[in-house]
Amino acid sequence: MRELARPRFAIIGATGAVGRQLLRLIESRQVPIELASLAASERSAGNGLHFRGAPHRVQALDTLDFSGIDIAFFSAGSSVSREHARRAAAQGALVIDNTNAFRMEADTPLVVPQVNASALAQRPASGIVANPDCSTIAVVRLLQPVHAVSALRSVIACTYQAASGAGLTGLQELEQSSREVLDGLPAGAEPIHNRFAAPLGFNAVPHIDVMLPDGFTLEEQKMRQEARKILGLPALHVSATCVRVPVRNCHSAAVYVRCTHPLSVAQLATLWRESPEVQVYESGAFPTPRELGSSDLVHVGRIRVDPEDGCAFWFWVVSDNLLVGAALNAVQIVEKLVQDRAFDRWSAQAERAAA
Ligand SMILES: NC(=O)c1ccc[n+]([C@@H]2O[C@H](COP(=O)([O-])OP(=O)(O)OC[C@H]3O[C@@H](n4cnc5c(N)ncnc54)[C@H](OP(=O)(O)O)[C@@H]3O)[C@@H](O)[C@H]2O)c1
């Protein structure tokens, strides 16, 4: 097969919380791809970002031509993806979409490389690979090895999601909201809650994303639908309550799982210790988001078998929503494609089809 030049990439939303992590990871992991463009809204056009020691200007997305771009990481919100991702794919870029825009589309694989990398075998018909919801990624990475030895029957998840899940403005709002409580609000002022459904400082807000007619939120629906799609278990019973908590970074979840066969704490710990990029906490130790701060691993602790049902157990999982839940997963999708020489294969196929 003809050796092609290294794939060229663009980041849409390069100035955001996830976009900045994408750029940093591609650099630090020495992913063999070349920067073509960094794009954001018109507000950031002309601003500078550094990559591999060189300054790069951010351009407005509206002016970005995707021809000549092999990989377009979209990380600028669902509405931006809905408006521009299909245009990018039509111009030849493989879109890796961090938003909710296409995750449940039949022609778009929803990929966690440690779980369902086989979904990347063919170039997707849509030209888009979807990156799953940030809490769902960590949970399915722990569920899959369990299902391999004892089939999953039901999964109940309660999430405790950090402010950075709402981007850089979410982080700023957590700080301001906390200060309002500590310093006291000026007379007549209303507590701030633009990014969250209620003021987040010193609070817990059980409402992430929009409320749906059935009383669940979209975030809760994502966990149910996406877990089923990624695990390839369309009938799996999954239910969730998703709560925003005044944590800066790293999402946590308490998850209750029922399987077909009993599993001991020791068996679960062994399964997860042998899983890629998972850190298991035993003997009463547990991960917390504040202590993790930032991490490339899925951290699991508080593993307990239900004393009233030997086929059921709880675990507590903490993972970095900006990395494991977003940028790292997207980068690992690309690393897998590069490792499999998918871009070379797909170009050769396209050339053959055009000849
Ligand atoms: N944060 C997380 O933990 C996480 C996890 C998984 C998935 N995601 C998803 O990833 C996406 C980005 O999240 P984030 O946390 O990085 O948000 P963020 O910090 O608010 O960053 C948003 C980015 O999108 C850009 N943008 C906004 N409107 C735009 C427009 N009309 N045209 C072009 N660019 C535009 C912003 O550019 P400016 O700087 O110019 O405004 C910025 O670069 C969201 O869809 C989010 O749901 C986030």
The ligand as an SDF file (V2000), in Angstrom:
LIG
                    3D

 48 52  0  0  0  0  0  0  0  0999 V2000
  -16.4280   19.6690   29.2470 N   0  0  0  0  0  0  0  0  0  0  0  0
  -16.6060   18.3740   29.2420 C   0  0  0  0  0  0  0  0  0  0  0  0
  -16.3190   17.6600   30.2360 O   0  0  0  0  0  0  0  0  0  0  0  0
  -17.1170   17.6850   28.0250 C   0  0  0  0  0  0  0  0  0  0  0  0
  -17.0970   16.3000   27.9960 C   0  0  0  0  0  0  0  0  0  0  0  0
  -17.6100   15.6420   26.8730 C   0  0  0  0  0  0  0  0  0  0  0  0
  -18.1190   16.3810   25.8310 C   0  0  0  0  0  0  0  0  0  0  0  0
  -18.1300   17.7280   25.9060 N   0  0  0  0  0  0  0  0  0  0  0  0
  -18.6980   18.4700   24.7860 C   0  0  0  0  0  0  0  0  0  0  0  0
  -17.6330   19.1360   24.1090 O   0  0  0  0  0  0  0  0  0  0  0  0
  -18.1010   20.3810   23.5920 C   0  0  0  0  0  0  0  0  0  0  0  0
  -17.1740   21.5000   24.0820 C   0  0  0  0  0  0  0  0  0  0  0  0
  -17.2080   21.5250   25.4840 O   0  0  0  0  0  0  0  0  0  0  0  0
  -16.2170   22.4350   26.3220 P   0  0  0  0  0  0  0  0  0  0  0  0
  -16.3870   21.9830   27.7070 O   0  0  0  0  0  0  0  0  0  0  0  0
  -14.8600   22.4730   25.7190 O   0  0  0  0  0  0  0  0  0  0  0  0
  -16.9020   23.8760   26.1550 O   0  0  0  0  0  0  0  0  0  0  0  0
  -16.2490   25.3390   26.2740 P   0  0  0  0  0  0  0  0  0  0  0  0
  -15.1180   25.3670   27.2150 O   0  0  0  0  0  0  0  0  0  0  0  0
  -17.4030   26.2440   26.5260 O   0  0  0  0  0  0  0  0  0  0  0  0
  -15.6640   25.6170   24.8100 O   0  0  0  0  0  0  0  0  0  0  0  0
  -16.5180   25.7940   23.7150 C   0  0  0  0  0  0  0  0  0  0  0  0
  -15.6850   25.9610   22.4630 C   0  0  0  0  0  0  0  0  0  0  0  0
  -16.5680   26.0640   21.3520 O   0  0  0  0  0  0  0  0  0  0  0  0
  -16.2970   27.2700   20.6420 C   0  0  0  0  0  0  0  0  0  0  0  0
  -17.5210   27.8080   20.0440 N   0  0  0  0  0  0  0  0  0  0  0  0
  -18.6390   28.2170   20.6870 C   0  0  0  0  0  0  0  0  0  0  0  0
  -19.5430   28.6490   19.7820 N   0  0  0  0  0  0  0  0  0  0  0  0
  -18.9770   28.5100   18.5640 C   0  0  0  0  0  0  0  0  0  0  0  0
  -19.3980   28.8000   17.2430 C   0  0  0  0  0  0  0  0  0  0  0  0
  -20.6020   29.3170   16.9830 N   0  0  0  0  0  0  0  0  0  0  0  0
  -18.5560   28.5360   16.2140 N   0  0  0  0  0  0  0  0  0  0  0  0
  -17.3290   28.0200   16.4500 C   0  0  0  0  0  0  0  0  0  0  0  0
  -16.8630   27.7240   17.6980 N   0  0  0  0  0  0  0  0  0  0  0  0
  -17.6960   27.9650   18.7320 C   0  0  0  0  0  0  0  0  0  0  0  0
  -15.7340   28.2050   21.6880 C   0  0  0  0  0  0  0  0  0  0  0  0
  -15.0240   29.2310   21.0330 O   0  0  0  0  0  0  0  0  0  0  0  0
  -14.8250   30.6840   21.7200 P   0  0  0  0  0  0  0  0  0  0  0  0
  -13.6860   30.5270   22.7050 O   0  0  0  0  0  0  0  0  0  0  0  0
  -14.4740   31.5380   20.5680 O   0  0  0  0  0  0  0  0  0  0  0  0
  -16.1170   31.0490   22.3830 O   0  0  0  0  0  0  0  0  0  0  0  0
  -14.8370   27.2360   22.4450 C   0  0  0  0  0  0  0  0  0  0  0  0
  -13.6570   27.0030   21.7250 O   0  0  0  0  0  0  0  0  0  0  0  0
  -19.5520   20.5040   24.0580 C   0  0  0  0  0  0  0  0  0  0  0  0
  -20.4010   20.0780   23.0270 O   0  0  0  0  0  0  0  0  0  0  0  0
  -19.6440   19.5640   25.2140 C   0  0  0  0  0  0  0  0  0  0  0  0
  -20.9380   19.0460   25.4000 O   0  0  0  0  0  0  0  0  0  0  0  0
  -17.6340   18.4100   26.9640 C   0  0  0  0  0  0  0  0  0  0  0  0
  1  2  1  0
  2  3  2  0
  2  4  1  0
  4  5  1  0
  4 48  2  0
  5  6  2  0
  6  7  1  0
  7  8  2  0
  8  9  1  0
  8 48  1  0
  9 10  1  0
  9 46  1  0
 10 11  1  0
 11 12  1  0
 11 44  1  0
 12 13  1  0
 13 14  1  0
 14 15  2  0
 14 16  1  0
 14 17  1  0
 17 18  1  0
 18 19  2  0
 18 20  1  0
 18 21  1  0
 21 22  1  0
 22 23  1  0
 23 24  1  0
 23 42  1  0
 24 25  1  0
 25 26  1  0
 25 36  1  0
 26 27  1  0
 26 35  1  0
 27 28  2  0
 28 29  1  0
 29 30  1  0
 29 35  2  0
 30 31  1  0
 30 32  2  0
 32 33  1  0
 33 34  2  0
 34 35  1  0
 36 37  1  0
 36 42  1  0
 37 38  1  0
 38 39  2  0
 38 40  1  0
 38 41  1  0
 42 43  1  0
 44 45  1  0
 44 46  1  0
 46 47  1  0
M  CHG  2   8   1  16  -1
M  END
$$$$
